[in-house]
Amino acid sequence: MRRTLTAQILSLALLAFAALLPAVTHAQPRLEASAAPNIVATGSAHYLFDTLKLDSADGERRYRVVIARPRTAAPAQGYPAVYLLDGNAAVEALNDTLLGELAATNPPVIVAIGYDTPQRFDVVARAYDYTPQLAGETPQADPLDPKRRNGGAADFLDFIEQRIKPEVAARVPVDATRQGLWGHSYGGLFVFYTLLTRPQAFAAYAAASPALWWRDGNLILGRDEDYARSLAGRHARLLVLRGDSEGRTTRPDAPPGATPERIAQRSRATGTLPPDALPALTARLGELPGVETAFQEFPGLDHGPMFPASIGPSLRWMSAPARP
């Protein structure tokens, strides 16, 4: 049964949650290493943690994968599993209150896929891993920073499917039919890429502030028929989240200290799509047979704060049983 939810006015719970978030002066998420220990270091009353170190097939990137498994016994079919991109920063957004809430209902295994660095983000590695390869472009430069490469999404998805998922399944009983993928910004772009090219990889998808402006809307403009073909005969759930302040700043995603030229470049790159493109795409996808979509807009939040704000709602949504 298809259901499409377009939430322009959020629930009181979301409003209260947003009100608790600290004020943030920059649209970009913080890149530096955190001074505070995260939940893996402090421990949880509800989850146990394992950490893996894995190398990419080409040896260019080294990943740190945190597997959070519930302390409660697994159901007969295994736990649902949710994979979080930008895992270093994603782990920082977890706390024991959230984990306790998850443990009391449908506790998922949480797999945070990060990079083996003390920084919260590896901006060079993620720019490569989370973006598709375009035909006829080798090497492929990143539109926000020509020093970074794009085009590794297919290999990264292979890495998740062939390396990370088997490692998780070897350690924790997982329900292969209830796996989800979350990503923010370029990570959200990767979520849409996976939904478009290999929708069978996950049952649930959550894209927070997805960078669908990338390469002049390559994954969104004129691709409705491609999504329809890819999703034909499949059941998939998609949650899209966005802050209502996104795109209203005069320096979209500009890092502190950026030159006027870099700011102008970013403005051109991120200004490709109209403001209603994201909810409109979500609604259109929700009209496809077997596809359930939801759109949530967070009041008062910009691009950077949407990273931590979206993780709790996404974990709850993806670990819940699908609607009949």
N, C-alpha and C positions, 0 to 999 in steps of 0.2 A: 504494500500500500504506500503510495507516494504522499509525502508531506513536505511542504515548503514553508519555512518560517522566516519572514523578513521582519526583524525586530528593530524598528526605529526608536521605540521608547522602551528602554530596558526595565527589567524588574527592579523592585526596591532593593533586592539583595545585591544586584550589580551596582546600583547607585551607592549603596552603603560601602561596598568594597572599594569602589573608585575613590570615595571620600577619604578612605584610610591610607591611600597611597601618598608617599612623600612628593613634594613639589620637585619637578625636574626642569632644569634650565635649558638642556640641550635636547634636540629632537633625536639624536643618535643614542643608542645604548652605550654605556660606559665600556671601554675596551680594556682598561687596566686590570691587573690582578686585584682580587678582593682582599681586604685586610682581615676580614672576619672568617672564622672557620665555617664551613658549610655543614649540611646535615650528615654527610658521609663521615666527617671528622668527629662530630659531636655525638652521633648515634641517634637511633630512633627507637621508641617503644613499640613501633608498629611494623617496621621494615628492617631487613638485613641487607648489607651492601657487599657486592663484589666488584672489583675493578680489573679490567683487562687492558692490555696494551697491544695494539695490532698495527701493522704496517700496510700501507696501500700496495696494490699490485706492482706499481711502478717504483716503489720505494721512496717516493717524494714526500709523502705525508705519513705522520704517525698519529694514531688515534688513541684516545683514552675513553673507554666505554665503561660506564657505571651501570651495573645491574642492581636494581632495588627490588627485592622480593618480599612479599608479605610474610609476616610471622604466622599468620593464620593458615590452617591447612588448605591445600589446593582443592578446588572442586573436582569432581570425577573427570570432567573434560579438560581440566587445566585452567590456569589463570588467563584472563585477557592480558594482552601486552600492548603497551604504548611506547613508541619510540620517539624520543625528543631530540631534535637537531640542536646544534650549538650547545652541546651537553654541559660544557664547563659552566656557562651562565645559567643554563636551565636548572642544574643542581642547586645553585644558589637561591633559586626561586622556590625551592621546596622547603617546607617546614613541617614539624611534627603535628601541628594542628590539621593541616591539609592531609597528611598521610594517615592520621587517625580517622578522619572523615572517610577517606577512601577505604580504609581497612574495615570499616563498619558496614559497608554496603557491598560493592562488587570490586574487591581490591585487585588492581592490575599489577602485573610486573611492569616496572618503569625502567626503560633502557635509555640512558642519556648518552648520546654519541657526540663526544667532544674531541678535542685535539690535545696531544700531550705537550701542553705548554702551561705555565702559570697564569697566562693571560685569560681573561674571560672569553675572548674571541680570537681566533686566528683568521684575520680578515683576508689574508692571501689564500689560504687553503679553502676557506668557505666560498670565496668568489669563484674558485674553480669547481669545487664539488657540487655546488648547488645550482649551477647554470648549465643549460643544454648546449650541445655543439650545433652550430649553424652550418648548413651546407656551404662549401666553398671558402670557408674562413679557417685558415691554419697558419700561424697561431691566432687565437681569438682574444682580442683585448677587451677588458672590462669597461663598460661605458662610464663608470664613476671614477675609474683610476686606470689609465692606460698601462701602468706598471704591473697590473694584475692580469692573470689569464682567466678566461672563462672556458666552458665547454666540457666539464668533467662529469656531468650529471648521470649519464648512462653508466659510466664505470663506477660511480659512487653507489648507484642503485644496485648494480651487480654485487658490490662489496657488502652492502647491507643484506642482500638476499643470500649470498653464497658464503659469507664469512661470519657476519654478526648474528644473524638469526640462528644458524646452527650452534654457535657458541652459547647463546641464550638457552636454546632448547636442551642442550646437554646439561645445563645446571638447574633449570627450573621447568616444571611441567607447564606448558603453554598451550592454550587453545588456539590452534592455527587459524580458525575461522573468525577469531575476534582480536585482530591485531590492528593497531592504529598508528598514524604518523602525524606528528606536529612539527611545524616550523614557522619561523618569524622572518619577515622581510625576504631576503634571498632564500631563507629556509622555506618560507611560504610559497615562493616561486617553485622550489623543488617539490613541494607537496602537489601543486597543480601539474607539474611535469609528470610526476608519478601517476596521478589520476588519469592524465591524458594518454600516457604511453603504456603503463602496466598497472591498470586498476585492480588487477587480481592480487597484487602484492600486499594490499591492506584492505580491511573491510571498512575502516573509518579514517577520515582525513580531517585535519584541523589546520587551517592556514590563517595565521595572524599577520595582519598588515602586509599581505604578500606583495612583492615587488613586481607586479604584473606589467608595470611600465617598461620593464627590461626589454631592450632592443625593440622599441616602438610598439610594445604590446604584442610581441611575437607569440605568446601563449594564450592570448585572449581574443585579439581582433580577427574576425573572420574564421574562427576555429570551431564554431558551433557544430558543424557537421563532423569534424574530427572527433570531438568529444562524444557525439551521439554514436558514431561507429565504434569507438573504443569501449564505451559503456554499454553497448547493446547486449542484452541478455544477462547483465550483471546486477548485483545488489551492492550499492555503495552508499555511505553516509558522509556528508561534507559539512563541516562547520567553518564558517568564515567570520573572522573577528577584526574589528577596526576601531581606532579611536576617532571620536568625532572632531578632534582638532587636527587630524592629519591633513597635510597639504595646505593648511592655512598660514603656516609660518612663512616669513620672507626668506628663510635660509633652509629649504627642505633638506634634511639629512646632512647638512654641512658640518664637518667636524670642526672643533675649536681651532682657530688659527688658519682656516682655509683661505686661500687667496681669492680675490674677486673672480679670477678666471675659473677656478675650480668650483666656486659657488654657482657661477653662470652655467658651467657644464652640467652640474648636478640638477639645476633647475630645468634645463632643457631635457635632460634624460628622464626626470621624474614627472614632468608635466605632460607626458604623452597622452594619458587617458583622462576622460572627463570624470568628475566626482562620483557620478552614479554608475560608473562602469562595473565596479566590484559587486554592489548589491544586485545590479541587473544581471550579471553573469550568474551569480548564485541562484537567482530566481529561475533563469532559463534552464540551468542544469537540473533544478528541482522538478522541472516538467518532464524530464526523461523518465521512461518506465524503470522502476526499481531503484531510483536515486532519491534519497532524502537529503534535503539541504536545510541549513539554518544560517541566518545572518544576524550577528550581534554587534551593535555599535556602543562603545563605552564612552560615557559623557566626560568631557574635560581631559581626555588623554591624547597625547601625541604619539609619534612613532616609537620612540624609545621606551616610554613607560608601558606600552602595550606588550612588550616582551614578557615581563613578569606577570602582568595582569591577566594575560590570556592563558597561562599554563594551568591554573586551577580549574577554570571552566572547561578547558579542553580535556583535561584528565577525567573529569566527572562525566563529560558528554561521551567520550570515546569508550570508557570502561562500562558504561551502562548498556544493558541489553538493547538490541535493536527493536524498534517498534514493530508489532505484528502487521 
